[in-house]
């Protein structure tokens, strides 16, 4: 069986358990299909926390949490903190109860974006087919690399991971397979500094015992629906015909049938369009009044509008996100009559959505999203009245007084 050394990139066939014959490393990847797979998912390990540890080496062995100290949530945490039970999206007070000695660092998104761009640049030097999923993860298609110079994609990935670690100072985990879905699954199997492979031969057997929530697009609501039908494991979906799943669940049923069998024909799209732009904030104290939450919402609309202009996009829809004091999440959305880049239009729509949620509940967070994005040239067609006016921050148009409308219960 072919073995790849993660550290030096050599490809040999050492006996089971033997170290790399070139550098002596025990970090070997063995797989029968290692030379035939070219779709990868690369994910930076505990990215925000790793960048902070890189910049403060004295924190290397300490538990580090990135997030707001008082009322925020955990944006990221290092693997030391995870040993104490700390997880992303956990309320900060619970994280500090679990790990009171943790070093809490406020996020520096500008720094993280800069490091993310450096990582992306090294990926793009390796292959032009890089599809970014977020600031710290991406799909890569190395098929052309193999065809052009006879190189093994698996080896190219190991060398890329080593280069990212050496030149940028953060580590990555790699998932290698024959499609995007399984590459993404594989990258989570061996963190941190992982390298996992899922080949065609074992895909069905690998997936069968795992929960349906592993499948792409199966969120909590669909998991509950499947559970009501007695389906909790992927193997149960494998035993059902695609036509039966489509009859039960519609278009999503056909996707379930394909993914359950390890089938995914989506290509790695290097120019995948931005699907949404959002901003959110956690309040210093819980808020329940429309005018109070509206004041917090307005600068978020300005941020999103500025991002739309930078990316030369316009929003055809607006979404509102609210998190209550007990961390229950509400999301609401509305389609716009015309696409917009204007903060006042985003704000006006968001307030209309917000007004329906003012029912006495105390909220700790609000967020706004620009959805159904289209090219900027379609934004804000002129109307009969010309200039739609200044941003509602002028207060006379939509300040706290105009927001303090009679409250309606949530229906």
ROVOMI-118347 format. One record per residue: residue in one letter; x, y, z of N, C-alpha, C in turn. Coordinates in steps of 0.05 Angstrom, whole numbers, padded with zeros to 5 digits, always signed. Layout:
<atoms>
aXYZXYZXYZ;...
</atoms>
This chain:
<atoms>
x+00017-00024+00000+00000+00000+00000+00018+00025+00000;x+00011+00044-00017+00026+00069-00019+00023+00085+00007;x+00046+00096+00016+00046+00113+00040+00058+00140+00034;x+00044+00161+00044+00053+00188+00040+00062+00199+00066;x+00086+00211+00067+00096+00225+00091+00085+00253+00092;x+00070+00260+00113+00058+00287+00115+00080+00308+00119;x+00103+00300+00130+00123+00320+00137+00142+00326+00114;x+00152+00307+00099+00171+00312+00078+00159+00308+00050;x+00135+00296+00049+00121+00292+00023+00131+00269+00007;x+00148+00252+00018+00158+00229+00003+00136+00208+00001;x+00136+00193-00021+00117+00172-00026+00132+00146-00029;x+00127+00128-00010+00141+00102-00010+00121+00080-00003;x+00131+00056+00001+00114+00034+00010+00127+00020+00033;x+00129+00033+00056+00142+00020+00080+00123+00000+00092;x+00133-00020+00105+00116-00039+00119+00099-00025+00140;x+00076-00037+00147+00058-00025+00167+00073-00019+00192;x+00068+00005+00202+00080+00014+00228+00108+00026+00225;x+00120+00024+00201+00147+00035+00198+00146+00065+00193;x+00167+00079+00201+00168+00107+00197+00177+00114+00168;x+00175+00140+00161+00183+00149+00135+00213+00142+00131;x+00220+00130+00109+00248+00123+00104+00265+00147+00097;x+00253+00169+00091+00269+00193+00083+00275+00210+00107;x+00253+00217+00123+00257+00236+00145+00252+00224+00173;x+00243+00199+00174+00239+00186+00199+00212+00193+00213;x+00195+00209+00200+00170+00216+00212+00151+00193+00214;x+00135+00193+00236+00114+00172+00239+00087+00181+00227;x+00086+00205+00217+00061+00216+00206+00057+00208+00177;x+00050+00183+00173+00046+00172+00147+00016+00169+00141;x+00008+00174+00116-00019+00169+00106-00018+00146+00087;x-00034+00125+00093-00035+00101+00077-00063+00098+00065;x-00064+00093+00039-00090+00088+00027-00086+00076-00001;x-00103+00056-00008-00100+00043-00034-00105+00062-00058;x-00122+00083-00053-00130+00101-00075-00115+00127-00073;x-00093+00128-00058-00080+00154-00053-00071+00168-00079;x-00064+00153-00099-00055+00165-00124-00077+00171-00144;x-00102+00165-00137-00124+00169-00155-00144+00190-00147;x-00139+00204-00125-00158+00223-00114-00147+00252-00117;x-00165+00271-00123-00155+00298-00129-00172+00320-00119;x-00194+00315-00105-00211+00335-00094-00206+00337-00064;x-00199+00361-00055-00191+00365-00027-00207+00387-00013;x-00209+00385+00013-00219+00406+00030-00198+00412+00050;x-00189+00438+00052-00169+00446+00071-00182+00465+00091;x-00178+00460+00116-00190+00476+00138-00168+00483+00158;x-00165+00509+00163-00146+00517+00183-00155+00508+00211;x-00137+00500+00227-00143+00489+00254-00147+00512+00274;x-00171+00513+00286-00177+00533+00306-00165+00560+00298;x-00174+00570+00275-00160+00591+00260-00154+00616+00277;x-00176+00628+00288-00172+00653+00302-00153+00649+00326;x-00157+00628+00341-00140+00623+00364-00112+00616+00356;x-00108+00602+00333-00082+00596+00324-00066+00621+00316;x-00080+00640+00303-00067+00665+00296-00058+00680+00321;x-00075+00680+00341-00067+00694+00366-00044+00680+00380;x-00043+00654+00380-00020+00640+00392+00005+00644+00376;x+00002+00645+00350+00025+00651+00333+00038+00678+00340;x+00021+00698+00345+00030+00725+00351+00038+00729+00380;x+00031+00710+00397+00039+00711+00425+00048+00684+00434;x+00073+00676+00427+00083+00649+00433+00081+00641+00462;x+00080+00660+00480+00078+00653+00509+00051+00639+00515;x+00032+00641+00497+00005+00629+00501+00004+00601+00489;x+00026+00590+00479+00026+00565+00464+00013+00542+00479;x+00018+00540+00505+00008+00518+00521-00017+00525+00537;x-00027+00549+00534-00049+00558+00550-00076+00556+00535;x-00098+00553+00550-00124+00553+00536-00131+00581+00527;x-00137+00585+00502-00143+00611+00491-00171+00611+00479;x-00186+00631+00485-00213+00635+00475-00214+00662+00461;x-00225+00663+00437-00229+00688+00422-00259+00694+00423;x-00265+00718+00433-00293+00726+00435-00296+00749+00455;x-00321+00758+00459-00326+00779+00478-00327+00769+00506;x-00315+00783+00525-00312+00772+00552-00337+00771+00568;x-00355+00790+00566-00378+00791+00584-00402+00777+00572;x-00415+00789+00552-00440+00778+00543-00438+00765+00516;x-00414+00762+00506-00411+00751+00479-00411+00721+00479;x-00404+00710+00456-00402+00681+00454-00374+00674+00444;x-00367+00649+00446-00341+00640+00437-00340+00639+00406;x-00323+00656+00394-00320+00655+00365-00301+00632+00357;x-00281+00627+00373-00262+00606+00368-00247+00599+00394;x-00237+00576+00395-00221+00568+00419-00200+00548+00409;x-00177+00548+00424-00156+00529+00416-00163+00501+00426;x-00146+00482+00418-00152+00454+00426-00147+00449+00455;x-00130+00465+00468-00127+00462+00497-00153+00469+00511;x-00166+00491+00502-00191+00499+00515-00213+00478+00509;x-00212+00466+00486-00232+00445+00480-00230+00421+00498;x-00207+00416+00510-00205+00394+00529-00222+00399+00554;x-00228+00425+00559-00245+00432+00582-00275+00433+00575;x-00281+00427+00550-00309+00428+00541-00317+00454+00528;x-00299+00472+00523-00305+00497+00510-00309+00492+00480;x-00330+00504+00468-00337+00501+00440-00344+00527+00428;x-00341+00529+00402-00350+00553+00387-00380+00557+00391;x-00388+00583+00392-00416+00591+00396-00427+00586+00424;x-00410+00577+00442-00418+00574+00470-00419+00602+00483;x-00439+00607+00500-00439+00632+00514-00414+00635+00531;x-00403+00659+00531-00377+00663+00543-00377+00656+00573;x-00399+00662+00587-00399+00657+00616-00398+00627+00621;x-00410+00611+00603-00408+00582+00606-00380+00572+00600;x-00368+00584+00580-00340+00576+00573-00321+00581+00596;x-00325+00604+00609-00307+00611+00631-00313+00595+00656;x-00338+00586+00659-00344+00567+00681-00329+00541+00676;x-00328+00532+00651-00315+00507+00644-00285+00509+00645;x-00275+00533+00638-00246+00537+00636-00239+00564+00648;x-00239+00568+00674-00236+00594+00686-00208+00606+00681;x-00188+00590+00675-00161+00600+00671-00156+00608+00642;x-00176+00607+00625-00172+00613+00597-00164+00642+00593;x-00147+00646+00573-00140+00673+00564-00160+00681+00543;x-00176+00702+00549-00196+00712+00530-00186+00735+00514;x-00187+00733+00488-00176+00754+00470-00199+00764+00452;x-00202+00790+00451-00222+00802+00434-00215+00798+00405;x-00234+00791+00388-00227+00785+00360-00216+00809+00344;x-00197+00803+00327-00186+00823+00309-00191+00813+00280;x-00214+00820+00270-00222+00808+00244-00205+00818+00221;x-00195+00842+00223-00177+00852+00202-00152+00835+00200;x-00141+00828+00223-00117+00811+00223-00124+00783+00212;x-00146+00771+00221-00153+00744+00212-00158+00744+00182;x-00171+00765+00171-00175+00766+00142-00149+00768+00127;x-00130+00783+00138-00104+00785+00125-00089+00758+00124;x-00090+00744+00146-00077+00717+00147-00092+00698+00128;x-00119+00700+00128-00134+00683+00110-00127+00688+00081;x-00122+00713+00074-00114+00719+00046-00087+00707+00040;x-00069+00707+00060-00043+00694+00055-00045+00664+00050;x-00062+00651+00066-00067+00623+00063-00079+00618+00035;x-00099+00634+00028-00112+00630+00002-00092+00634-00021;x-00074+00653-00018-00054+00658-00039-00037+00633-00044;x-00029+00620-00022-00012+00595-00026-00029+00573-00039;x-00054+00571-00032-00071+00552-00045-00073+00557-00075;x-00076+00583-00082-00080+00590-00110-00054+00587-00126;x-00031+00588-00112-00006+00582-00125-00004+00552-00132;x-00018+00536-00116-00017+00507-00120-00036+00499-00143;x-00060+00510-00143-00080+00504-00164-00098+00528-00168;x-00106+00535-00193-00124+00557-00196-00153+00550-00188;x-00158+00525-00184-00185+00516-00177-00188+00515-00147;x-00192+00538-00135-00196+00541-00106-00223+00554-00101;x-00241+00541-00086-00267+00551-00080-00268+00557-00050;x-00268+00582-00043-00268+00590-00015-00296+00586-00003;x-00296+00574+00021-00321+00571+00036-00323+00592+00058;x-00301+00600+00068-00300+00620+00090-00272+00631+00091;x-00267+00647+00112-00240+00659+00115-00218+00639+00118;x-00225+00615+00128-00204+00595+00135-00208+00568+00123;x-00225+00565+00103-00228+00538+00091-00235+00541+00061;x-00228+00520+00046-00233+00521+00017-00231+00493+00006;x-00245+00489-00017-00242+00465-00034-00220+00470-00054;x-00205+00449-00061-00185+00451-00082-00189+00427-00101;x-00187+00433-00127-00187+00411-00147-00159+00410-00159;x-00145+00388-00155-00118+00385-00165-00116+00366-00188;x-00138+00361-00201-00139+00343-00224-00119+00352-00246;x-00119+00378-00252-00102+00389-00272-00073+00387-00265;x-00067+00389-00239-00039+00386-00230-00028+00358-00238;x-00044+00338-00233-00036+00311-00239-00033+00307-00269;x-00052+00318-00284-00051+00314-00313-00028+00329-00326;x-00022+00352-00315-00002+00369-00327+00027+00360-00323;x+00033+00352-00298+00061+00346-00292+00065+00318-00280;x+00044+00302-00279+00048+00275-00268+00051+00274-00238;x+00046+00297-00225+00049+00297-00196+00025+00285-00182;x+00029+00274-00159+00007+00262-00144-00006+00284-00127;x-00032+00289-00131-00045+00310-00116-00042+00306-00086;x-00042+00281-00076-00039+00276-00047-00013+00287-00037;x+00008+00284-00052+00034+00294-00044+00035+00324-00046;x+00023+00336-00067+00022+00365-00070+00008+00378-00046;x-00013+00365-00036-00027+00375-00013-00010+00375+00013;x+00005+00353+00016+00022+00351+00040+00043+00373+00039;x+00054+00378+00016+00074+00400+00014+00062+00427+00018;x+00037+00431+00009+00023+00456+00014+00018+00461+00043;x+00009+00440+00058+00005+00442+00086+00030+00450+00101;x+00052+00437+00093+00078+00443+00106+00086+00472+00100;x+00081+00482+00076+00088+00509+00068+00071+00529+00084;x+00045+00524+00087+00028+00542+00103+00038+00544+00131;x+00046+00521+00143+00055+00521+00170+00082+00536+00173;x+00100+00531+00154+00126+00544+00156+00126+00574+00150;x+00110+00582+00130+00111+00610+00120+00091+00628+00135;x+00069+00617+00143+00048+00633+00155+00045+00628+00185;x+00051+00604+00194+00051+00599+00223+00025+00588+00233;x+00007+00579+00216-00017+00565+00225-00018+00537+00212;x-00033+00519+00225-00034+00492+00215-00061+00487+00201;x-00062+00467+00184-00086+00461+00170-00091+00431+00171;x-00116+00423+00167-00124+00395+00164-00135+00391+00136;x-00128+00368+00125-00135+00362+00097-00154+00338+00096;x-00174+00341+00079-00191+00318+00072-00188+00313+00042;x-00183+00289+00034-00178+00282+00005-00198+00261-00003;x-00211+00265-00025-00231+00245-00035-00235+00249-00065;x-00257+00238-00074-00264+00240-00103-00287+00260-00108;x-00297+00273-00086-00317+00294-00090-00317+00312-00066;x-00331+00335-00069-00330+00356-00048-00342+00346-00022;x-00365+00333-00023-00379+00324+00001-00360+00308+00019;x-00348+00287+00007-00331+00269+00023-00305+00282+00031;x-00295+00300+00014-00270+00314+00022-00276+00331+00047;x-00299+00344+00048-00306+00361+00071-00309+00343+00096;x-00322+00320+00093-00325+00302+00115-00297+00292+00125;x-00280+00286+00106-00253+00275+00114-00237+00295+00129;x-00239+00321+00123-00222+00341+00136-00228+00343+00165;x-00251+00334+00174-00258+00335+00203-00250+00311+00219;x-00239+00291+00205-00234+00265+00218-00209+00263+00235;x-00189+00281+00229-00163+00277+00241-00150+00303+00250;x-00166+00321+00262-00156+00348+00270-00141+00345+00297;x-00122+00363+00302-00110+00383+00284-00087+00371+00268;x-00077+00385+00249-00055+00377+00231-00062+00350+00218;x-00088+00347+00211-00097+00321+00201-00094+00318+00171;x-00096+00293+00163-00096+00286+00134-00111+00260+00132;x-00137+00262+00124-00154+00238+00122-00163+00234+00093;x-00166+00209+00086-00173+00201+00058-00198+00184+00059;x-00217+00189+00041-00240+00172+00037-00241+00165+00007;x-00237+00140+00001-00237+00131-00027-00264+00120-00036;x-00266+00114-00061-00291+00103-00072-00298+00076-00060;x-00277+00059-00055-00283+00032-00046-00296+00031-00019;x-00290+00049-00001-00301+00047+00026-00323+00068+00032;x-00330+00085+00012-00348+00107+00018-00375+00098+00029;x-00388+00078+00017-00414+00069+00026-00412+00058+00054;x-00392+00041+00059-00389+00029+00086-00382+00050+00106;x-00366+00069+00099-00358+00091+00117-00383+00107+00126;x-00400+00113+00107-00423+00130+00113-00445+00116+00128;x-00449+00090+00123-00472+00075+00132-00479+00079+00162;x-00460+00076+00180-00467+00077+00209-00469+00106+00220;x-00463+00125+00203-00462+00153+00214-00489+00167+00213;x-00494+00186+00231-00520+00200+00232-00526+00216+00207;x-00551+00219+00201-00559+00233+00177-00551+00262+00177;x-00546+00273+00201-00537+00300+00203-00510+00305+00190;x-00495+00284+00184-00469+00287+00170-00473+00296+00141;x-00496+00290+00130-00501+00296+00102-00503+00326+00097;x-00493+00335+00075-00493+00363+00068-00522+00372+00066;x-00528+00394+00080-00555+00405+00078-00575+00394+00097;x-00568+00375+00113-00587+00363+00133-00583+00377+00159;x-00600+00397+00164-00599+00412+00189-00618+00401+00210;x-00620+00414+00232-00637+00404+00254-00666+00398+00246;x-00678+00416+00230-00706+00412+00222-00710+00387+00206;x-00692+00383+00186-00694+00359+00169-00687+00334+00185;x-00668+00336+00204-00662+00313+00221-00687+00305+00237;x-00701+00324+00247-00725+00317+00263-00746+00304+00245;x-00749+00315+00221-00768+00303+00202-00761+00274+00195;x-00735+00270+00189-00727+00243+00183-00730+00224+00207;x-00724+00235+00231-00727+00218+00255-00756+00210+00260;x-00775+00228+00253-00803+00221+00256-00810+00198+00238;x-00795+00196+00216-00800+00173+00197-00782+00149+00204;x-00769+00151+00226-00752+00128+00235-00725+00127+00222;x-00716+00149+00210-00690+00149+00195-00670+00166+00211;x-00650+00153+00222-00630+00168+00238-00602+00162+00227;x-00598+00141+00212-00571+00134+00202-00570+00134+00172;x-00547+00141+00161-00544+00144+00132-00550+00117+00119;x-00542+00095+00132-00546+00069+00120-00576+00063+00114;x-00594+00074+00130-00622+00071+00124-00630+00085+00098;x-00618+00108+00093-00623+00121+00067-00611+00105+00044;x-00589+00092+00048-00576+00076+00027-00594+00053+00019;x-00611+00043+00037-00628+00021+00031-00653+00029+00016;x-00658+00055+00014-00683+00065+00001-00676+00074-00027;x-00695+00071-00045-00691+00079-00073-00694+00110-00075;x-00680+00121-00094-00681+00150-00098-00709+00159-00104;x-00724+00144-00119-00751+00152-00126-00769+00152-00101;x-00764+00134-00082-00779+00134-00057-00773+00158-00040;x-00748+00165-00038-00740+00188-00023-00750+00214-00035;x-00750+00215-00062-00761+00239-00076-00791+00241-00071;x-00805+00219-00071-00834+00219-00066-00840+00229-00038;x-00823+00222-00019-00828+00230+00009-00820+00259+00015;x-00796+00267+00004-00784+00292+00012-00779+00312-00011;x-00788+00305-00035-00785+00323-00057-00756+00325-00066;x-00748+00349-00075-00721+00352-00087-00699+00345-00067;x-00703+00351-00041-00683+00344-00021-00680+00314-00019;x-00701+00299-00025-00699+00270-00024-00680+00259-00044;x-00680+00270-00068-00661+00261-00089-00632+00267-00080;x-00628+00290-00067-00601+00297-00057-00593+00278-00035;x-00611+00272-00017-00605+00252+00004-00596+00226-00008;x-00610+00217-00028-00603+00191-00041-00574+00192-00052;x-00567+00214-00065-00540+00216-00077-00519+00217-00055;x-00522+00235-00036-00502+00239-00016-00499+00214+00002;x-00521+00200+00008-00520+00176+00024-00503+00154+00011;x-00501+00155-00015-00485+00136-00030-00458+00147-00038;x-00451+00170-00027-00425+00181-00032-00422+00194-00060;x-00445+00202-00071-00445+00214-00098-00449+00245-00095;x-00432+00259-00109-00434+00288-00109-00420+00299-00134;x-00436+00309-00153-00425+00318-00179-00419+00348-00180;x-00420+00362-00157-00414+00390-00157-00384+00395-00163;x-00379+00414-00179-00351+00420-00186-00340+00441-00166;x-00313+00441-00164-00300+00463-00149-00301+00488-00166;x-00315+00508-00156-00320+00533-00171-00303+00555-00159;x-00281+00563-00172-00264+00584-00161-00277+00611-00159;x-00297+00616-00176-00310+00642-00175-00338+00640-00164;x-00342+00622-00144-00369+00619-00132-00378+00645-00122;x-00403+00653-00129-00413+00680-00121-00418+00681-00091;x-00415+00706-00080-00423+00711-00053-00453+00707-00050;x-00462+00692-00030-00490+00685-00027-00504+00705-00008;x-00490+00716+00011-00502+00734+00029-00481+00751+00043;x-00489+00773+00054-00471+00791+00069-00486+00798+00094;x-00473+00796+00117-00488+00801+00142-00470+00814+00163;x-00483+00825+00183-00470+00837+00206-00488+00834+00230;x-00476+00831+00254-00492+00828+00278-00477+00839+00302;x-00491+00844+00323-00479+00854+00347-00493+00843+00372;x-00478+00839+00393-00489+00831+00419-00491+00856+00437;x-00514+00859+00449-00519+00883+00465-00504+00882+00491;x-00499+00906+00502-00486+00907+00529-00506+00898+00550;x-00532+00901+00545-00553+00890+00563-00576+00881+00546;x-00593+00864+00557-00616+00854+00542-00635+00877+00535;x-00645+00877+00511-00663+00898+00502-00690+00886+00492;x-00712+00901+00496-00738+00891+00487-00754+00911+00471;x-00746+00937+00472-00761+00958+00458-00752+00961+00429;x-00771+00968+00413-00765+00972+00384-00745+00995+00380;x-00748+01017+00394-00729+01039+00389-00701+01032+00398;x-00698+01017+00420-00672+01010+00430-00658+00991+00410;x-00672+00971+00401-00660+00951+00383-00655+00965+00356;x-00673+00983+00348-00669+00997+00323-00644+01013+00322;x-00637+01026+00345-00612+01041+00346-00588+01023+00342;x-00589+00999+00352-00567+00980+00348-00566+00969+00319;x-00590+00968+00307-00592+00956+00280-00582+00975+00258;x-00585+01001+00263-00579+01020+00241-00549+01019+00232;x-00530+01019+00250-00502+01018+00241-00495+00991+00227;x-00510+00970+00234-00506+00944+00221-00514+00947+00192;x-00536+00961+00187-00546+00965+00159-00525+00981+00144;x-00512+01000+00156-00492+01016+00143-00468+00998+00136;x-00460+00980+00154-00438+00961+00148-00445+00943+00124;x-00469+00932+00124-00476+00914+00103-00478+00929+00076;x-00489+00953+00076-00491+00969+00052-00463+00975+00041;x-00444+00982+00059-00417+00988+00050-00404+00963+00037;x-00409+00940+00049-00398+00915+00038-00411+00908+00011;x-00436+00914+00008-00449+00910-00018-00436+00927-00040;x-00430+00952-00032-00417+00970-00052-00389+00961-00059;x-00374+00952-00038-00347+00942-00043-00347+00918-00062;x-00366+00901-00058-00367+00876-00074-00383+00879-00100;x-00393+00904-00105-00409+00910-00129-00433+00891-00131;x-00448+00889-00109-00471+00872-00108-00495+00888-00097;x-00519+00877-00099-00543+00889-00088-00560+00868-00076;x-00575+00875-00056-00592+00856-00042-00620+00855-00053;x-00630+00832-00059-00658+00829-00067-00675+00820-00044;x-00663+00814-00022-00678+00806+00002-00662+00814+00027;x-00677+00815+00049-00665+00823+00075-00673+00802+00096;x-00654+00794+00112-00660+00775+00134-00654+00789+00161;x-00669+00782+00181-00665+00793+00208-00660+00769+00227;x-00640+00773+00244-00633+00752+00263-00635+00764+00291;x-00649+00750+00309-00651+00758+00337-00645+00734+00355;x-00630+00740+00376-00625+00719+00396-00635+00729+00423;x-00652+00714+00435-00664+00722+00460-00645+00718+00484;x-00654+00728+00507-00637+00726+00531-00631+00697+00538;x-00649+00679+00531-00644+00651+00537-00632+00636+00513;x-00621+00652+00494-00606+00641+00471-00624+00628+00450;x-00650+00631+00451-00667+00621+00430-00663+00640+00405;x-00662+00628+00382-00656+00642+00357-00682+00646+00341;x-00685+00670+00330-00707+00676+00311-00694+00687+00286;x-00704+00678+00263-00695+00690+00238-00720+00696+00221;x-00720+00719+00208-00742+00727+00192-00731+00739+00166;x-00746+00737+00144-00735+00747+00118-00758+00760+00102;x-00750+00778+00084-00770+00790+00067-00756+00797+00040;x-00771+00792+00019-00762+00799-00008-00766+00829-00013;x-00748+00842-00027-00751+00870-00033-00764+00874-00061;x-00778+00896-00064-00790+00902-00090-00769+00906-00111;x-00747+00919-00104-00725+00923-00122-00699+00918-00107;x-00678+00908-00120-00652+00905-00107-00641+00931-00097;x-00626+00931-00076-00615+00956-00064-00587+00953-00054;x-00573+00975-00053-00548+00978-00039-00551+00999-00017;x-00574+01010-00013-00578+01032+00006-00583+01022+00034;x-00568+01035+00053-00571+01027+00081-00599+01034+00091;x-00611+01056+00081-00638+01063+00091-00659+01043+00082;x-00656+01031+00058-00675+01011+00049-00672+00986+00065;x-00647+00978+00071-00643+00954+00088-00655+00959+00115;x-00650+00982+00126-00659+00989+00153-00690+00989+00154;x-00702+01001+00135-00731+01003+00135-00744+00975+00134;x-00733+00957+00118-00743+00930+00116-00738+00915+00142;x-00714+00918+00153-00707+00904+00177-00725+00913+00200;x-00731+00938+00202-00748+00948+00223-00776+00937+00221;x-00786+00934+00196-00812+00923+00192-00813+00894+00202;x-00791+00879+00197-00790+00852+00207-00787+00852+00238;x-00771+00870+00248-00766+00872+00277-00792+00878+00292;x-00808+00896+00281-00832+00905+00294-00850+00882+00301;x-00851+00862+00284-00869+00839+00289-00859+00821+00311;x-00833+00824+00318-00822+00807+00339-00822+00820+00366;x-00831+00845+00368-00831+00859+00394-00856+00850+00409;x-00851+00831+00427-00873+00818+00442-00867+00816+00472;x-00848+00832+00481-00840+00831+00509-00815+00814+00514;x-00807+00799+00493-00782+00783+00496-00758+00802+00498;x-00740+00794+00515-00715+00809+00518-00694+00796+00500;x-00681+00812+00484-00661+00802+00464-00633+00810+00472;x-00614+00793+00465-00586+00798+00471-00570+00804+00446;x-00581+00798+00422-00566+00801+00397-00585+00807+00374;x-00576+00824+00356-00591+00829+00331-00571+00827+00308;x-00581+00818+00285-00564+00817+00261-00581+00822+00236;x-00568+00831+00215-00582+00836+00190-00566+00823+00168;x-00580+00812+00148-00566+00799+00125-00578+00809+00099;x-00560+00814+00080-00568+00820+00052-00569+00793+00037;x-00592+00786+00026-00595+00760+00014-00602+00763-00016;x-00602+00740-00030-00609+00738-00058-00594+00760-00074;x-00568+00759-00073-00552+00781-00084-00551+00780-00114;x-00551+00804-00126-00550+00808-00155-00529+00829-00162;x-00522+00832-00187-00502+00853-00194-00511+00881-00186;x-00491+00898-00180-00497+00925-00171-00512+00941-00191;x-00509+00936-00217-00523+00952-00238-00553+00950-00235;x-00563+00930-00221-00592+00927-00218-00603+00942-00193;x-00585+00954-00178-00593+00966-00153-00607+00992-00156;x-00628+00996-00139-00641+01022-00134-00649+01036-00160;x-00667+01025-00175-00676+01039-00199-00690+01065-00191;x-00688+01086-00207-00700+01111-00199-00731+01109-00198;x-00743+01124-00179-00772+01124-00178-00783+01151-00185;x-00809+01155-00183-00821+01180-00191-00813+01203-00175;x-00802+01198-00151-00795+01219-00133-00766+01225-00131;x-00750+01211-00148-00721+01217-00149-00707+01205-00126;x-00690+01222-00113-00673+01213-00091-00690+01203-00068;x-00686+01178-00059-00702+01167-00038-00695+01179-00010;x-00675+01196-00009-00670+01210+00016-00646+01201+00031;x-00640+01214+00052-00616+01208+00068-00621+01184+00086;x-00600+01173+00096-00601+01150+00115-00618+01158+00139;x-00632+01138+00150-00650+01144+00172-00636+01152+00197;x-00610+01153+00196-00595+01163+00219-00600+01193+00224;x-00613+01206+00205-00621+01234+00208-00641+01237+00231;x-00651+01214+00242-00668+01214+00266-00695+01226+00261;x-00697+01248+00245-00723+01260+00240-00740+01241+00224;x-00727+01224+00207-00743+01206+00191-00748+01180+00205;x-00728+01169+00219-00733+01143+00231-00716+01140+00256;x-00716+01160+00273-00701+01158+00298-00718+01144+00319;x-00709+01145+00344-00723+01131+00365-00752+01139+00367;x-00760+01164+00361-00788+01172+00365-00805+01156+00345;x-00796+01156+00319-00813+01143+00299-00813+01113+00303;x-00792+01102+00316-00792+01073+00321-00809+01065+00344;x-00816+01084+00361-00831+01077+00385-00861+01075+00378;x-00867+01056+00361-00895+01052+00352-00909+01033+00372;x-00936+01033+00371-00950+01013+00388-00941+00985+00381;x-00935+00970+00402-00925+00943+00398-00947+00923+00391;x-00941+00906+00373-00960+00885+00365-00949+00858+00374;x-00966+00841+00384-00956+00814+00392-00948+00798+00368;x-00929+00780+00372-00921+00761+00351-00944+00742+00345;x-00950+00740+00319-00973+00722+00312-00962+00698+00297;
</atoms>
